[in-house]
Amino acid sequence: MESFGYVASALVGISLGLIGGGGSILTVPVMVYLFGLNPLLATSYSLFIVGSTSLVGAINNYHKGLVNVKAALYFGAASIITVFITRKFLIPLIPKNIATIGGFTITEPLLTMVLFAVLMLLASVNMIKAREEKAPEKECRHCVKFFKLVGYGVLIGLITGLLGAGGGFLLIPALVFLIKMPMKRAVGTSLLIIALNSLIGFAGDIGHFQINWSFLTSISLIAIAGIFVGGLLSKKIPGEKLKKGFGWFVLIMGIYIIVKEVFL
């Protein structure tokens, strides 16, 4: 199973390179089902893997002029604080056994995986529907306002903090429709926001978990290599068709996780 885990780690990076997001939604299931990690530890590892991979992608896009640093910092101002507080102070307060309903015990690992599966379902619907509206050709620079982005930043921070996922499927539409950012620039900017959120979130975990650095580094390097492969493939494969196909895969995975965790 570990062999499949390493292959899946490469696919996380490839999907980031191909469609600018989505791959991070697979990192936690890979850590849990293929590498056998506890779900809460898996969210911590996911933050580091997603953060480091997204940072490489963001740097690559920055050199191409496809990152709005001001928008990323405004978004990040709220989301980074939220994700750090969530990981540092809220996550440690979650009890192992949360509640018992009719003889069925809701445990912390169960709740983590079910919430993650719900996130996967939401992300998959977003990818499958692939809205037809065209992103603006020219960026609206005066639309980048701090208070306009705070609420959305807090939401992204909570999702990233609780589940270890980057939230790119929420970030990109927000950048496109809230501040009129062209699609390619929105993808590059979202990668920087995801990198900041995820790595700061991981910093909040230090001291709470025993980290296997050699394992974590090797998986991250594989995912980073995948993002370059994905970038090359993106020049030959239509992004929208691929995004829909990937969305169906994420949908199936989300349903599988719910069935496995709740009914099996």
N, C-alpha and C positions, 0 to 999 in steps of 0.2 A: 504493500500500500504506500510505503514511503516513496518508492520510485515514481508512482503516479503523482504523489505530492509535489515532487520536484518538477515534473512536467507541467502540472497545474500552476505552479509558481511562475513558470515562464509564460504561461498563457495570461496570467494577471498583467504582466508587463506588456505583452503583445497587444492585449485589448486596449490598454492605455495609449499605446502608440498608434493603434488603428483608429479608435473612435473617441479618444480623449477622455475616457472614463469607463465606468462599469466594472473594470477588473477588480477594484477594491472590494466590491460586493461579494466576491468569491473567496477572498483571503481567509475570513473566519471559518467558513465551512471546510476549506482545505486544511487549516490548522487542526480543526476538531476531528473530522472524519478520516483524513488521510494520515495525519501525524499523531492523532490521539491525545491532543492537548485539552485541558480543561477549558470550557468556553470563555471564562473570564480572562484567563491567561492568554487565550487565543485572540481576544480583542486587543490586548496589550501588544502582542507580537504584530498584529495587523496594523496597529498605529505606526510602528516603526517601519514595516515593509512598505506600506502605502505612502508614508511620509517621505522616505528616502527615494522611492521610485518616482513619486510625483515631483520631488525637488529636482531630480535629473531632467525630467520632462519639462519642468518650468524653466530651468536654465537654458535648455535647448531652444525653447520658444522665445525666451527673452532675447537671445542672440538674433532671432529672426524679426524682432520688433513686435511680437505677438503677446506681450504681457503688459497690462496696465497696473503698475506697481501701486499707484495711489488708490485705485479701487480695491486691490488686494489687501492693502493695509487698513483701509476703512472697514472692509468686511471683516478682516481678521481681528480688529480691535475688540469687537464684541465676541466673536466666535472663539478666539484664542483664550480669552479670560474664562469663558463658559466651559470650554473643554478641559482646561487645567483644573478648575474648581471641581468639575464632575469627576475627573480621574483621581484627583488628590484627596478629596474629602467625601464625595457622595458614594463612589463605588465601594470603598472599604466598609460603609455602613450597611450594605445589602447583606441580610442574613442568609445562611445556607438554605434553610427551610423558611420560605416566605409565608405560606398559608396552606391550610388543609381544607379542602372543600369536598364534602361527601366521601371521605376516605381517600381522595386524590390529593397528593402533596405537590404543591408548586414549589420547586426548588430554584435556587439561583441559576444553575446551569440550564434548566428547562426554560425559565423565563427569558434568559439571554438568547437562546437559540430561537424561541418562538418569535420574540420581538425582531430578531434579525431576519427571520423568514418573512415576516410582514413587510419589513423594509425592502427585501428582495422582490416581493410581489409588486409593491408600489413602483420600484425602479424598473421592473420588467414592463409594466403597463406603459410607463413613460417612454421606454425605448421602442416598444412595439407600435405605439400610436404614431411616433415620429412626426410631430406636428408639421404641417405644410407651410406655416407662416415663414416668410423669408426674414432672416435677420437683417438689420439695417446695414447698408454699405458703409456709412460714415458714422464714426463714433460721436456720441453727444457728451462732450467733456464737462459741461456745466451740470449734467445730470448726476455726477458722482458727488453725492452729499452724504456726510457721515450719518446723520440721524435717519436718513432714508434707508440705510442698510443695517442699522443696529438690530432691529427685530429679527430680520432674516438671519443675521449673523449669529444671534443667540440660538435660534432653531438649529442651524447647521452645527453649532458647537455642542448642543445636547445630543444630537444624533451621533456625531463623531465620538464624543466622550463616552456615551453609553454602549455603543455597538462597534466602535473601532472602524467604521466605514467613512469614506471621505465625503459622501454626499454630493458628488459631482452631478448627479441627475437632478438635484435641486439647485445647485449653484449656477450651472450653465444657463438654464432658462431665466434665472433671476438677473444675471448679468446682461443677457440679451434684451429682456423685456422691461426691466426696471431702469437700466441706465443705457439702453440702446447701443449695446456693444456688438460689433460684427462677430459672427460665429467663431472664426478661427482665433480671434483675440480673446473671446470669452473662454474658449477651451484652454488657452495658454494661461490666462489669469486664474481660472479655476484650479489649475494644477498648483500654482503658487499658494493659493489659499488652503488647499487640501494639505500641501506639504507643511505649512506653518501650523495648522490645526493639529495634524497628526503627530508631528514631532514634539510639539509643546505638550500635547496630551500624553505622549509616551514619557516625557520628562516627569509628569505628575505621578506616574506609576513607579518610578524608581524608589525602592525601599519597600514596596508592597509585594513584589514578586521576585523570585529568584530567576534571573534571566540567563538563558543558555546563549551566550554571545556568539559562539562559533556557529551554532545552528542558525541563529537569527541573521547573522551576517551573510552566510552562504545562500540562504533563501532570498535575501534582499538583492544580492548580486545577480542571482538568476533572473529575478523579476526586472532588474535594471537592464540586463542584457536583452530581455524580451521587449522592452520599450523601444529599443533601437531597431529590432527586427520588425516590430509593428509599424514604426515610422517608415521603413522601406516598403513594406507591403501596402501601406496606405496610398502609395502613389499608383498602385496597380489595381486595388480592389475598391469598388464603390462603397463609401462609408455608410450611407443610409441603409442599403440592403443588408450589410453586415450587422449594423446596429439592431435591426429588427430580428435577425436570426439569433443574435446574442441575447436579445430580450426574451425570446421564447425559451432559450436554454435556462436563463435565470428564473423565469416563471416556473419551469418544471422543477428546478432545484429548490425553490421556495416552497412549493407544494410538498415535495419529498421530505423536507426538513420538518414541516408541521406534522405530517403523517407519522414520520419516524419518532418524533419526540413526544407526541401526544397520544397516539393510538397503538404504537408497537412496544 
